[in-house]
Amino acid sequence: MDINVGLGWKPLVDCIKTVALLQGVTLFQVKEKFGQLRVYHNGDKRFEDFINGMESISLSCCEECGLPAKAVGVNGWIKARCSSHRPPVPAQPPKQSTVEEYVGSTPTGGPIE
């Protein structure tokens, strides 16, 4: 079986492996896709429901450390990351006035007579 996820999801994967073993289900692949755990298996509908729940849990669990997380963009990929493992937000450059904003603005000295 191919497992390719971060250490933060290890408890989820261990739980899935245990349930699969108890139910006689074969796991083919466990990976991350779109910031969520993905599991490929030959289980029945009941096992699929269990997997769907575990995949949902993974969305709110940092793949790196297991702390509460949100889906964020990381180098063009969607990843589940906690505040410590999110990439820094780039500083916004100062806003530049546009010609349209200048032309549409009201003069500050009153009307010219």
Beta strands, then each sheet from edge to edge (+ up, - down):
strand 1: 2-4
strand 2: 27-33
strand 3: 36-41
strand 4: 70-74
strand 5: 77-81
sheet 1: 1+ 2+ 3-
sheet 2: 4+ 5-
end
